[in-house]
C-alpha cells in the first residue's frame, strides 16, 4: 500500500480486505489490524485522485461481511467512517459516493451484535441518506410532465437514500435498538421540515414513509400523520406528491389509525382537493393513495363524501386522458366496494360514461389495461349491486361487445361466470374486512 502507483495501492487494499473476509477467527485476523490506518490513508489518497476507478475498486471491496466489519470496528470512528462519509457526501463521482455509502451501511449491518455502535453509525448513515434523498431535479415542469410510473427512474440517488433509511431502521430493530434510532430520525426530520426548502421537505416526508413500518406507537403515528397532512397543502407540487405517497404508505402500515372516523373526516376533504390539484401528476398520486386508504374506511364514514367524489371522478373519466381514467375507475371501484348498495344511485349516470370510455379505447392496443379495468369495474358492480344489475350492465354495453373479437368476449364471459359462481357459494357468509394490510414499501 506504500507503492507510488494508485493501481497497486487500490489492489493491495482490496486484497487485504479479501484476505480478512476469508479468515474465520478474530485471533488470526488480529495481526493485520496494524494495517487499518494504511487502508484509511490509501482510501483518502485515492479519493483525491482525478480518476475514481481505483477508489471504486477499494470501496467495493469494503462491501463485505461481518468478519470485515468486526476487523475494522476498533478503528471505524477514528479512521474509516470519516473518510467514507466525506466521499459519500462530497466526491465528484456519483458511483464513488454510492459505493462509500453502501460501505457505511454494510458496516452498520455487520456490527449488529454491538448495540453500542448502532446509534453512532445511525447518525452518520442518516446524514448520508438525507444527502442522497435531496438529490432531486430542479426542473419541476419537466418532472410534472413525466409519466407517473417512470418519473423517478432518473432520480436513483433519491431512491437509494430512501432505501438506506429502511436498512438503518431494519438493522436497529433486529437488535431492539430502534427507539434511540427513531429519536435520531425525528431530529433529522424536524430540521428538514424547518428548513423550508422543498427538497429538504420532500426528504423529510420520504423518511416518514420509510420508517412507518417500524413505528408501533399510536401517538407517534398520529404525530407523523399530522405533519404529513400539513404538507398536503404545500405550495410546491413535489412536496404534495410526496405527502400523498406518505398517506398511501401509512394507510398500508397503520390502517387502523389512519382510517379511524376522525382521520377519515380529516383526510377525505383533502382527497377532494387532491382531485382538483393543478398538477395532474399530484392528482394522480392522490387517486392512487385513495386505493390504499379507501379500502379500509367504514361505510358510514365514507358515505357523506361519495357524491362529491363521484362528481369529480366523472369529470376525470371524461377527460380523455387514459392515465386519469385508469386511476378514476379504480377509485370508483374502491368506493363501490366500501359503500355497498349505497352506490346504486350512481349506476345510471356512470354507465354511459364507462361505455364511452370503452368505445374510445377498444381498438387501442396500448390501452388494454384500461379495458381490463373497465371489465373489473363491471364485476364490482355485480358483486355489490346484484345479478340483475349485471344483466343491465351488459345490455348497456351490448353495442361495444359486438365489436369485440371472440377471444375478448369469451374471456369476459368466463371472468363473469367465475365471479358469479364464487359469490353464489359465499353469498350467505358475513362480510368481513381486513383491517391490516400486508406491509409493503412505496418508493416516493
Secondary structure, 3 states (H helix, E strand, C coil): CCCCCHHHHHHHHHHHHHHHHCCCCHHHHHHHHHHHHHHHHHHHHHHCCCCCHHHHHHHHHCCCCHHHHHHHHHHHHHHHHHHHHHHHHHCCCHHHHHHHHHHHHHHHHHCCCCHHHHHHHHHHHHHHHHHHHCCCCCCHHHHHHCCCCCCCCCCHHHHHHHHHHHHHHHHHHHCCCHHHHHHHHHHHHHHHHHHCCHHHHHHHHHHHHHHHHHCCCHHHHHHHHHHHHHHCCCCCHHHHHHHHHHHHHHHHHCHHHHCCHHHHHHHHHHHHHHHCCCCHHHHHHHHHHHHHHHCCCCHHHHHHHHHHHHHHHHHHHCCCCHHHHHHHHHHHHHHHHHHHHHHHHHHHHHHHHHHHHHHHHCCCHHHHHHHHHHHHHHHHHHHHHCHHHHHHHHHHCHHHHHHCCHHHHHHHHHHHHHHHHHHHHHCCCCCCCCCCCCCCCCCC
